[in-house]
Amino acid sequence: MILKRCPYCNSMWVCWNWCHWDLERLVELNPHFTREELENGQWGHECWACSGVNETRDKVCNGMPHWFLVRFFKE
């Protein structure tokens, strides 16, 4: 299994499945976006190395969990 990496800096220190947004709530909070645009980014992933945030439509199965990052991440 290959870990997912940050699309900005290629780091493996990315908190996959860090935040999930309900689509209906996203639509309500972002009236300036279409529903189709919001459907593409319901999961947020923060890179602990470069602080970049990547969004994906689906949950990532082969990523770094938050508890692991808190315990073992070192800059």
VEXMAR-745928 format. One record per residue (C-alpha): residue number from 1; x, z, y; residue in three letters. Coordinates in Angstrom, 3 decimals. Layout:
% residues N
<pt pos="NUM" xx="X" zz="Z" yy="Y" code="ALA"/>
...
% end
This chain:
% residues 75
<pt pos="1" xx="0.000" zz="0.000" yy="0.000" code="MET"/>
<pt pos="2" xx="1.404" zz="-1.040" yy="3.370" code="ILE"/>
<pt pos="3" xx="0.564" zz="1.174" yy="6.345" code="LEU"/>
<pt pos="4" xx="-1.150" zz="-0.417" yy="9.321" code="LYS"/>
<pt pos="5" xx="1.095" zz="-0.636" yy="12.369" code="ARG"/>
<pt pos="6" xx="0.647" zz="-0.660" yy="16.117" code="CYS"/>
<pt pos="7" xx="-0.028" zz="-4.194" yy="17.408" code="PRO"/>
<pt pos="8" xx="1.902" zz="-3.373" yy="20.606" code="TYR"/>
<pt pos="9" xx="5.147" zz="-1.751" yy="19.400" code="CYS"/>
<pt pos="10" xx="4.939" zz="-2.096" yy="15.577" code="ASN"/>
<pt pos="11" xx="5.160" zz="1.679" yy="15.114" code="SER"/>
<pt pos="12" xx="3.681" zz="3.295" yy="12.010" code="MET"/>
<pt pos="13" xx="2.726" zz="6.393" yy="14.076" code="TRP"/>
<pt pos="14" xx="-0.831" zz="5.218" yy="14.729" code="VAL"/>
<pt pos="15" xx="-3.827" zz="7.478" yy="14.356" code="CYS"/>
<pt pos="16" xx="-6.152" zz="5.206" yy="12.426" code="TRP"/>
<pt pos="17" xx="-9.868" zz="6.042" yy="12.489" code="ASN"/>
<pt pos="18" xx="-9.138" zz="8.352" yy="15.400" code="TRP"/>
<pt pos="19" xx="-12.457" zz="7.751" yy="17.158" code="CYS"/>
<pt pos="20" xx="-15.691" zz="6.075" yy="16.134" code="HIS"/>
<pt pos="21" xx="-18.351" zz="4.973" yy="18.574" code="TRP"/>
<pt pos="22" xx="-21.962" zz="4.461" yy="17.591" code="ASP"/>
<pt pos="23" xx="-22.939" zz="0.905" yy="18.566" code="LEU"/>
<pt pos="24" xx="-26.202" zz="1.934" yy="20.250" code="GLU"/>
<pt pos="25" xx="-24.354" zz="4.508" yy="22.350" code="ARG"/>
<pt pos="26" xx="-21.718" zz="1.922" yy="23.282" code="LEU"/>
<pt pos="27" xx="-24.408" zz="-0.505" yy="24.442" code="VAL"/>
<pt pos="28" xx="-26.071" zz="2.221" yy="26.504" code="GLU"/>
<pt pos="29" xx="-22.823" zz="3.339" yy="28.163" code="LEU"/>
<pt pos="30" xx="-21.461" zz="-0.170" yy="28.812" code="ASN"/>
<pt pos="31" xx="-24.213" zz="-2.328" yy="30.331" code="PRO"/>
<pt pos="32" xx="-21.614" zz="-4.780" yy="31.699" code="HIS"/>
<pt pos="33" xx="-20.684" zz="-5.862" yy="28.124" code="PHE"/>
<pt pos="34" xx="-22.836" zz="-7.819" yy="25.701" code="THR"/>
<pt pos="35" xx="-23.789" zz="-6.320" yy="22.352" code="ARG"/>
<pt pos="36" xx="-21.639" zz="-8.969" yy="20.618" code="GLU"/>
<pt pos="37" xx="-18.552" zz="-7.936" yy="22.603" code="GLU"/>
<pt pos="38" xx="-19.101" zz="-4.266" yy="21.779" code="LEU"/>
<pt pos="39" xx="-19.603" zz="-4.923" yy="18.049" code="GLU"/>
<pt pos="40" xx="-15.946" zz="-5.953" yy="17.767" code="ASN"/>
<pt pos="41" xx="-14.424" zz="-2.591" yy="18.722" code="GLY"/>
<pt pos="42" xx="-16.136" zz="0.423" yy="17.218" code="GLN"/>
<pt pos="43" xx="-13.046" zz="2.224" yy="15.897" code="TRP"/>
<pt pos="44" xx="-10.273" zz="3.321" yy="18.256" code="GLY"/>
<pt pos="45" xx="-6.680" zz="3.803" yy="17.097" code="HIS"/>
<pt pos="46" xx="-4.069" zz="5.491" yy="19.275" code="GLU"/>
<pt pos="47" xx="-0.347" zz="4.863" yy="18.834" code="CYS"/>
<pt pos="48" xx="1.604" zz="8.083" yy="19.259" code="TRP"/>
<pt pos="49" xx="4.818" zz="6.162" yy="19.959" code="ALA"/>
<pt pos="50" xx="3.690" zz="3.895" yy="22.839" code="CYS"/>
<pt pos="51" xx="0.214" zz="5.335" yy="23.644" code="SER"/>
<pt pos="52" xx="-1.409" zz="1.945" yy="23.110" code="GLY"/>
<pt pos="53" xx="-5.015" zz="1.947" yy="21.919" code="VAL"/>
<pt pos="54" xx="-6.239" zz="-0.709" yy="19.511" code="ASN"/>
<pt pos="55" xx="-9.870" zz="-1.186" yy="18.547" code="GLU"/>
<pt pos="56" xx="-11.182" zz="-2.599" yy="15.282" code="THR"/>
<pt pos="57" xx="-14.619" zz="-3.372" yy="13.962" code="ARG"/>
<pt pos="58" xx="-14.155" zz="-1.557" yy="10.656" code="ASP"/>
<pt pos="59" xx="-12.573" zz="1.679" yy="9.496" code="LYS"/>
<pt pos="60" xx="-8.930" zz="1.306" yy="8.405" code="VAL"/>
<pt pos="61" xx="-8.245" zz="2.533" yy="4.864" code="CYS"/>
<pt pos="62" xx="-4.432" zz="2.402" yy="4.783" code="ASN"/>
<pt pos="63" xx="-3.490" zz="4.230" yy="7.945" code="GLY"/>
<pt pos="64" xx="-1.981" zz="7.460" yy="9.241" code="MET"/>
<pt pos="65" xx="-4.479" zz="10.353" yy="9.442" code="PRO"/>
<pt pos="66" xx="-4.573" zz="12.574" yy="12.530" code="HIS"/>
<pt pos="67" xx="-3.663" zz="15.769" yy="10.640" code="TRP"/>
<pt pos="68" xx="-0.488" zz="14.081" yy="9.336" code="PHE"/>
<pt pos="69" xx="0.535" zz="12.954" yy="12.821" code="LEU"/>
<pt pos="70" xx="0.038" zz="16.429" yy="14.267" code="VAL"/>
<pt pos="71" xx="2.182" zz="17.944" yy="11.555" code="ARG"/>
<pt pos="72" xx="4.972" zz="15.379" yy="11.105" code="PHE"/>
<pt pos="73" xx="5.231" zz="13.118" yy="14.185" code="PHE"/>
<pt pos="74" xx="8.491" zz="13.524" yy="16.054" code="LYS"/>
<pt pos="75" xx="9.637" zz="11.423" yy="19.008" code="GLU"/>
% end
